[in-house]
């Protein structure tokens, strides 16, 4: 049972139409960090945006922090204590402060404590971001001393120095881990015995280890959220870019993610994900990025998006019952970029004019998106039925996605059962509807 204060915290999250993520990651060590930020060039923009919260980096995946920690993890050219600075900014602008913290990814922790590093299925250290020239990271095992000797130290420092209103944890997707610690825990959980290499060859190993790791992640998040609340009872917690089932939703005060927008140029997957968020009985926001880039193709040039495109993305999130997280990049010295901020204010104005439709309302069961992009195939996951047409039966729980593989209409919503792959009448015997065209229903 959560306290009344925490329930009130969830209430403010649910009533925050727009939030802001300032993606000023501390991985770049060859330039000063934060020297361009002043109250005069920051507070007016944040105040004009009328935000629920502003989210800034406390620790990146490299392990570098934006404040001087006793662990000696701060940016080598740190020009300003950024959490403390933005505490003052948020107070003056009338919004909350959320801190971004990298959870199971930490390059510095792995360098100093190699025994903390996760091991992969082949018993090799799990490293990440090796393709970048400026930094790398390690997956850190939650059963190591990482929590006691590292994370808990950082959290105590942050809550004592800048009094944040919540923590947004990224990087909890680094697992699974197959180190000796996790091997022993797996044996205890499953009561399996025998040699580890023999266990890995069992046909049910992957399934059983997946269950085990879901529980491991849940316990890690429960520990993290409990510590956040111990340090500040009305602080909120979320772990971005992870999608646990409902039974593992206990640690979360709101659901959030930054994977919706930058590397996905179609609105349909965003609508699909937001439709799922709407079933979790928690406030939710999705970060839409004002820059178009692709995680999987880092050589492709990044480009800024137009205000009209950002309004489209904001409407897709808000119409599905979510809150809009506006994701932007500052200049190299940390100062907010005026052109980007003017665009963000335009989107905020667009949302404010429609808040009476979005806040305290439930989305309808279907979202239709007309796509004119015929260059990208949009079928993801599941078993599909290819054919000239597909029947959408009456809603019976679950979800279905249907779309053409070369553009056209895409529908997302509650789930009609699939009755067959080809029909010649507008309505099927089951009482459902028929979608004509090159359709492929996909259960997701």
N, C-alpha and C positions, 0 to 999 in steps of 0.2 A: 504494500500500500504506500503510495507516494504522499509526501507531505503536501499541505495546502499551498505552501510557498512554491513548491515545484510545479504543482498544477497551474498556478498563476503564471509561472515561467512559460509553460507550454501555451498558455492563453496568449501571451504577447507574441510568441512565435507564430501562432496561427493567424494573428491579426496584422502581421507585418507583410505588406503586399510586395515589398522589394527590399532586398539586402545587397550588400556589395562585397565582393572579394577583390582585394588588391593583390595581384599575383607578383609580388616583389620577392622572388625566391633568393635565398642567401647563398646559392651555390657558386656564384661568380666571385672569385677571390681577388681578382686583379684590378678592381676598381673600388673606390670608397662606397660604403653602404649607408644610405640614409642621410647624407649630408645636405641634400636639396630640400628636405622636408621642413617646413615652418608652419606654425599655427596660421599665419596669414594666408599661405597658399594652399592650405588643406581644409581648415574648418569651414570656410564658406561653401566649398563644393559639397562636402558631406552634409552640411545643414540643408542646402537646397535640394538634395536628393530625398530628404524625408525618409530615412531608412529605418528598418527594424534593427539591423545590426551591420557593422562593418567588420570584416574578417581580414586579419593580416597574419603574415608568417611569424611564428615563434621559432620553429625548427623545421628545416627542410630535410629531404631524403638524404642529403649528404651528411647530415648530423650537425651542420653549422647552425648556430642560434643567433637571434637578432637582439640578444641582450648579453651582458657579461655574466656568464654562469661560473659558479665555483668549480665546475668541471673543466673549465678552459675550452669550451666549445664555440665561443662566439666568433663571428665573422672576423677575418684577419684585419680588415680595414673598416671596422664598425665605427661609424661616425655619430651614431645616436642610439640610445636605448629605445628601440621601436615600440615594444609593448607599452612602456611607460608613456611615450609620446602619444600613442594613439588612445591611451586611456584618457588623456587630457582632451584630445580631439573629440572622442565620442561623448564625453561629458559636456563639452561646449556645444556640440551639434545636436544633442538630445537623442542619441541612439545608444545601443548596446555595443560592447566589444567582444568579439569572438576571436580566439587564437587558433591558428592552423598549427598542428603539431604532427610530425611524422612518427607513426607508431612503430610497427615492426620493421621499418626500414631505417637504417642509421649507419652511414659510412664511417664516421669517427669512432663510434662504439665498437664496430667490427674490427677496425684497425688496432685499437687499444686492447681489445679483448677478443682475440680470434676464437676462443672457446665458446663465445656466445653466438657465433654465426650459425645460421641454419645449414643443414646438409640436405642435398637433393636426393632423389631416388637412387642415384649412382654413388652416393656418399661423397659428393663434391661440395665445396662451399658455395652457397647461393649468393651470387653477386648480381647487381642490376645496373643499368644505364652505362655499361661499358662502352657503348657507341658514342657517348659524349666525350669531348675533349676536356671539359672543364670540371667534371666530377664523376663519381661513381657511388654506389651504395651497396650495403649488404642486408640480406634478410636476417633479422635477429630473433633467435628462439625465445619464445615467451616463458620457457621453463629454465632459462639461464638466470643469472643474477642481474640481468638488464633492468628489470623492474625495480628491484631493491636499490641498486647502486647507481642508477642512471635516470630512469623516467621519474621516479618519485622525487628525486632531488630537483629535477627541472620543474615539476609541478609545484612543489613547495615554494621555489623561488618566484615563479610567475604569480601565484596567487598572493604572495606576501608583498610583491613589489608593484603590481599593476591592477590587481583586483578584477580580472576578466569576468565577463558574464557567462562564458562557456568555452568549451574546447571542441574543435572540429578535427578529428583524427583521420589522417590519410595513411596509406601504406600497410593497412592490415590485410592486404591481399598477397603478401609476400610468401605465405606458406603454400603447401604443407612442409613441415620439417621432419627429417628422418634421422636426426642425431641420436646418440646413445640415450640421452634423457628422454626423448620422445619415443624411442623404441621401448624403453622400460615402461613408460606410462601406457603405451599401446598394449603391451602384454598384460598389464594389470586390468585395463579396461575390458579387454576381450577374453582374458584367461587363456590365451593361446600360449603354447610353449614350443620349443624347438629352435633350430638355428634361424637367424633373421633372414638369410638368403633363401631358405626354404619357405618361410612365411610369405615372402614377396612373390613366390611363384604360385601361391594358392589362387584358384580362380575367383575367390571372393575377397581377396586382399584389398583391391582398389575400393570396393564398396564399403568394406568395414573400416578402412583407414579414412575414407571420406567422412564417415559418420564421426569417427574419433576426432578428426580435425575440426569439424563443425563445432563440437563440444569444446575443443581447445580454444578456438577463437571466441566462443561465447564466454568462457571463463575469463579470458583476457579482457574482454570488453566490460564484463561485470566488474572486474577489479578496477579498471580504469575509471568507469563512471562512478563507482563507489568512492574512489579517492577524490574525484572532482567535487562530489557532493559533500564529502567530509571537510574539504578545505573551504567550500562555500556552499551552504545548503541550497540556495536557489540558483546555482549555476547549472547550465545545461550541457548535454553531451551528445555528440553524434560522431559516427565513423563513416566518412564518405566513401562512395564507390564500392560498397559491399552490399550484398543483397540477401541477408539471412531470412529464413522462413519466419513465419509469425511467432513460432514458439521460442525463437531466439531474439525477439525484439525487446526484451526486458531492459537492456541497458540504455536504449535510445530515448531521448526526449524529442528528437525530430529526425527525419530521414533527409539525407542530402547527398548530392553527387555533382561532380564537375566533368563527367564523361559524356554529357548529353550533346554538347554543342560544337566544340572546336574541330574535331576530326570527323564529324558526321554531318554531311551537307544536306541531309534529308530531314524534313520535319517529322516524318512518319515514325522513325524509331523513338524520337523524343516523346511523341504522343503515346506510344505504346508503353514506355517506361513509366510515364506519369500516370497512366491508367492503372498500372500495378501499384504505384505509391498510394493511390486513392483508396486501396483496400486495407491499409495497414493501421487505420485508426490513430494515426500520429500526424502532427504537422509535418509538411514536407516542402523543401524548396529544391530547385534545380538550377545550377549555374549555367547561364548562357554566355558564351564568350564573344567579346567584341572583335576578336581576331580569329581568322580562319587558318587553322594549321592542322597537320595530320600527324598523330603520334607515331604511326607505323612508317611514315615516309618523311623522315626528318630533313631530307635534302630539299623538300618542296618549300618554296618561299611562302612565308606567312603573309597574309593580307588582312587589312582591316575590313570590317563589314559596314554596310550602310545602316543608317538609322532605321530605314524601312525593314531591312532584314531583321534587325534586332527586335523591332516591334512584332514581326511575325513570330519569332521564337518566343518572345515574352507572352504573346497571346496563346501560343500552343501550350505552354506550361500552365498559365493561369486558367485557361478554359477547362483544363483537366483537374482542377482543384488544387494545384500547387502554388507555391509562392516563388517569385522570380528572384534568383540570385544573379546579379549582374557582375560578370567577371571581366576585369580590365587589367591592363598593364601600365605601370608608371614609367617615367623616364629613368635613365640609368642611375641617377642620384636619388631616386625615390620620390621626386616631386610628381604630383598628379599631372597628367597631360590635359590641358584645357580642351582640345578638340574632342578627346574621348569623353571627358566629363560633360560637355555640352550634349553629346549624343546620349549619354546615360540619363541626363535630365529630361531629354525629349521622351525617352522610353518611360521614365517615371511619370511624366505628365500624361502620356498615353494610358498607363495603367490606372492612374488616379481617376481619370474620367470614367473608368469602368469598374472601379472597386465595388460598387453596389451590386454588380453582377458576379464578381469573383469571390468576395469575402462572405463567409458564413453561408455558403451554398454548396450543393453537391453537383458534380458534373453529370451530364446525361450518359446513358450507357454506350453511346457510339460517338466516335469522332471521325469525320470524313475530311480527308486532305486531298486536294486536287494537285497532282504532281505533273509538271511538264518536263521533268528531267528524265530522258530516256537512256541515260548512259550508265546507270548503276543498278545492278540487280539487288533486290531488297528482301530476299528470303533468308531468314536466320533461324536456325535450330529446328528440331522437331521433324516429324514425318509429314510430308505434304502430299496432296493429291493433285496432280497436274491434269489439266483438261480444259475444254472450251468453257466450261461453266462449273460452278460449285454451289451446292445448296447450303444455306445458313439456316439451321433449325432454330427452334425456340430456345431462349436462353436457359441453360441448365447448369450454370456454374463453370468456372474455368475461363479460358480465353482463346480467341482465335484471331489470326491475322490473315488477311487476304489482300493480294495485290498483283498487279501485272508486272511481269519481269521487264517490261520496256515502257514504264511510265503508266499513267492512267490513275484511276481512283484507288485509294488504299483505305481500308476500313479497319478500325480497332475497336474492340469492345468486349462485352461479356459474351462470350462463347458458345455460341450455338454449336450443336453437334454437326458433324459432317455426314451427310446422308449418301453422298455419291460424288462422282467426278464429272458427270455429264447429264444435263437435263434439257428438255426441249420446251418446257413450259415455264412461265414466269413464277409459278409457285409450286413447291414440292408437296407431296402427300403428307409430309410431317407438319405442315403448317408454317414452315419457314420461308425464307426468301432466297431467290436465286440471283447470283452475281454473274453476269455474262462477261466474256472476254477471256484472255489468257490468265485464268485465276489459279492460284495455288494456296488453299487454306493451310495454315501451319499452326498446330497447337503449340502454345508457348506457356 
